[in-house]
Every structure is written in C-alpha cells, then in structure tokens.
Amino acid sequence: MKGALLRYVLHRIKEHPDTEVTYEAECLWCKWTAQPSTDSEAVDVECMSHTGRSGHKGFRRIRTSFAMVVRAE
C-alpha cells in the first residue's frame, strides 16, 4: 500500500496590485449617493455637504477592493 504525502503551504489574501480601492456612500434617509472615488476624504466631504443641505446625518459607507490569494513567504 502506498502512502500519501500531504504538504501544507501558508497562504494569505492581499489586495490586487493592478486595482485601486473605491469609496462610496449613500444617505440612509433618501436616495442620494456620493460620487464613487479613490479618495475617501472626497466622499466624506460630499456627505458633509449633503448633511448641510438636507439635515440627513446617516450614511452607509462602502469600501470596494479586489483581492487575491498568494503564497505566504
């Protein structure tokens, strides 16, 4: 009977190097959405501006990134 050799290789998840993180936000009170951007502060400024005009203070913030599994070294 032949035996099986099992090998364990560590892996990790890292952000894909050819993509950028995108930030978005949407108002919890109305259908307003911020312009998606790679700059989180720009999205925050849009949210504060919306709050100043509407009085709405709650937002859902979204951070989108692409990831890949690679061997840990």
Secondary structure as UniProt FT lines:
FT   STRAND          11..15
FT   TURN            17..18
FT   STRAND          22..27
FT   HELIX           40..54
FT   STRAND          59..64
FT   STRAND          67..71
//
